[in-house]
Amino acid sequence: MWTYLLRNNGLSAWNTDNHYLYNLYRGENLSEEDSVVGQVNKDNMKVTGNSRFGCWICTMVKEDKSLKNFIDHGAKELIPLRDFRNWLVELRATPEARDIRRRNGSVYLMPNGEYGRGPFTMESRKEILRRLLKLEVETGFELITKVELKMIDKMWEDEGDLSRRALVDIYSEIKGEKLPWDSYKKAKYDQNTIALLHGLCKKYDVPFDLISRLMISVDNTKFFTRSGISAKNVEKILNEGWLHFDAIQEGLNHED
């Protein structure tokens, strides 16, 4: 593969230099690549297959060796990215930062009797975005596109952001400018109404997240001509496993 990519002096069909791609996969110990294509003059670095290069914020590996090698060889501008990535690894291991529910609403117990963890909570996601945007300002790198921000905005709105303004307000706060769709983001409910809902949920011991999702689901389907769609969506939310997990466990324990 490397022999093919480095032919024509490493020039790709898009007029980019594949020597840089080659350097992404360099490592401390030489392996098959070195015996096949030898040493490349670009920055006088050898390559090994022991290092992988994927998403720079991947938390599935303890240490991103490719990112480390770049920094070790002088790319000091990448240090803030490494620090952000390491913070994400720590956050991923913090139980309070993650929901006990999976995306489909199910929950499970680990062998130690504690709840397993699912995706990041909404508050954690807000903090991740806030820090990522600050990192963009600090480094000058484009780390997230407006198209991606638009998709996240829609996800947050569907998953409980009754204000509808969490993302655009964070962006404006950090960047000092407004997103193109900022003026269209009108709150579904004002802050007084949301505060009242929080109070009622606490009083009657009803999860606020459940009520907010039900309200959003109904609001998103209220103009559908087929009224059954709205009822089906509400039923789906009410049947999610996390709402009935304790009752099911109690029943199973009673049978034992």
N, C-alpha and C positions, 0 to 999 in steps of 0.2 A: 504493500500500500504506500509506504513512504517513498519507495523508489519511483512510483508513478507520480505522486504528488510533487516530488522535488525535481522532476524532469523539466526541461525548458527553463533551467535556472530557478526553479521554484515558483515561476509565474503561473497563477491560476487563470481560468477562463474569465474571471472578473477583474483581472489586472491587480490582484492582491498577492502578497508575498507569502507563500506557504512555509517559508523558513520560520516565520513567527508561529504558525500553527504547530510546526515541528517542535519548537521550543516549549510549547505548552505542556508537552508530554515528557519533558526531560526529568531525570531523577538522580539519586545519589549513586545507584548501582547500575552498571551497564547490563543490558540483556540482549535479546534477539535483535532489536533494531540496530544496535551499534555494530553488530557483526555483519548486518546486511548492507547498511548504507554508510556506516562509518561516521565520522565526525563532520558536522556542518560548520562552515566558517562563520555563519551568522552568530555573532557574540561568542564564538568559540566554545559552544556548549554541546555536550553530548545528550543523547535521548535514551530514555528507558521506558518500558511499558509498565513499570511499577507505579507510575503516577497517572491519575486520570483527571480530566478536566471536564467539568459539567457545569451545572448551575452554581454560581459563586456563593449562594446563600444556602446550599444544601446542608441540612442538619443530620443527614443519615451517616455521615462520616465524622470521626472525631476531629480530624484536622485536614484541611484542604491543602495537600502537598503542593499542588500547582501554584496556588496563591502564595504559599510560603516561599517557594523557590523564586517567584518573581520578586518578592520583597527582599529576599536574601541577595539577589543579584542587582539590587539598586532601585527597584521600582517602589520607592518609599511612599509614593502617592497612593498606593494600594493599602497602606496600613489602616486607614480609617474604615475601609471596606472589610478588612479582616476583623477589626474590632467589632463592627456591627454584626458580622456573621457569628462571631463567638458569643456575643450577647444573645443572639437568637437561639443558639444551642442551649445556653443557660435558661432562657425563658421557656423553651420547649420542655425542659426538665422540671419546671416549677408547676406543681399541681394547681395552684390557685390561678394560674394564667390560662388554664384550659378548662373547657366545659366537660362535665361528666357525660354529656350526650354525644353520640355520633351524629353525623349529618342526617341520617335517616330517623333520628329520634330515639334510637335504642341505647340502652345502657348495659353495662356488664360489671361483674365483680372480679377483682384479681384474687390470686390465691391467698393474699394476706387479708382479704375481706374488705379492702378499700375499693372505691369505684375506679374503674379504668377511665382514662382520659381521652377526650375527642379533640375537636378543633379548638383554636384559641377563642377565648371569650371576646365579646365585642369591644370591651375596654382594652384588652390586650392588642387587638387589631388596630385600634385607634392609635395606641402608643407606638406600635410598629411602623405605621404610616408616618406618624409625626417624626420619628427618628430617621426614617428613610428619606423624607423630604429635606430634613436638616442636613443629611449626608450629601444630598445632591448639591445643596447650597455650598457646603464646605469643600467638596471635591471638584465641582464643575462638571461631573459626569451626569449623563442622562441615565437614571437608574429605574425609572418607571415612566411610561408614556401616558399621554392624555387619554388614549383609547383604553388603556388598562385601568386608569383612574375612573373612567366612565363606567366600566363594567363593575368595579368594586363598589361604586356609588349605588348602582342598581341592586347589587347583592345586599348591601347594608340596609337599603330601604325595604327590601323584601323580608329581611330577617329581624326587623324590630326597631329600626331607627324612625320613630314617629315624627321627629323633628324634620327629617329628610335633608338636614343640612350639616350633619356631622363631618362628612368628607370635604365638602366645599369650604366649610369654615376652617378646618385644619389646614387646608391648602393655602387659603388666604392669609392665615396667621403666620405660616412659615415662609411662604414665598413672597408675601407682600403684593400679590396680584390675584385677580379672580380667574377662575376657570371659565371657559366659554359659556357653560350652561348654568353658571351661578345664579343669574337673575331669574331662571325658570324654577329654581328649587324653593318653592313655597312650602312652609310647614303644613302638614296635614292637621296638626293640632298645636295650639299655642302652649307655652311653657306652663301656664296656670292649669290647663286641662291635664297635661301630662303629670304634673305634680299631684293633682287630685286623684288621678288614676293610681299613682304609686301609693298614695295614702289609703285608698280603698282596698287595694290588693293586700297591703300589709295588715289592714284591719280584719279582713276576712280570710287571710292566709291563702291567697290565690297567687300563683306565680305571675309577676308582671309580664315576663317574657311570653307567657301563654296568651294573656289578654292582648298584648301588642301585636302578636302574630295573627291572632284571630281578626283583629280590627283591620290589619293591613290586607289580609286575605279577602275579607268581605269588600273592602274598599276597591281592591284591584279587579273584582268581578261584578261589581254592582251594576254595570251597564251591559252585561252580557244578556242576550235575549234568552239563552237557556239557563234558567234559574238553578237547574240541577248542578251546574258546574260549581257555583258558590257553595252549595250544601255539601258537595263531594269534597271540596277543599277543606271546609271546616271539619268534616268528619275525619279526614286524614290527619289533621293536626291533633284532634281530640283522641285519636287512637294511637298516638306515638307511645313507644314503650316506656319512656321516662316517666310519664304520668301515672302508669299503672304498675311500675316495677315493685314498689314496696308492697302493694296488695298481693301481687303474684308471689313474691317471696314469702309473705306471711302465710299464704295458702299452702305453699310447698312445705314450709316448716311445720304447719299444723298437720299435714298428712304424715310427715315423719314421726 
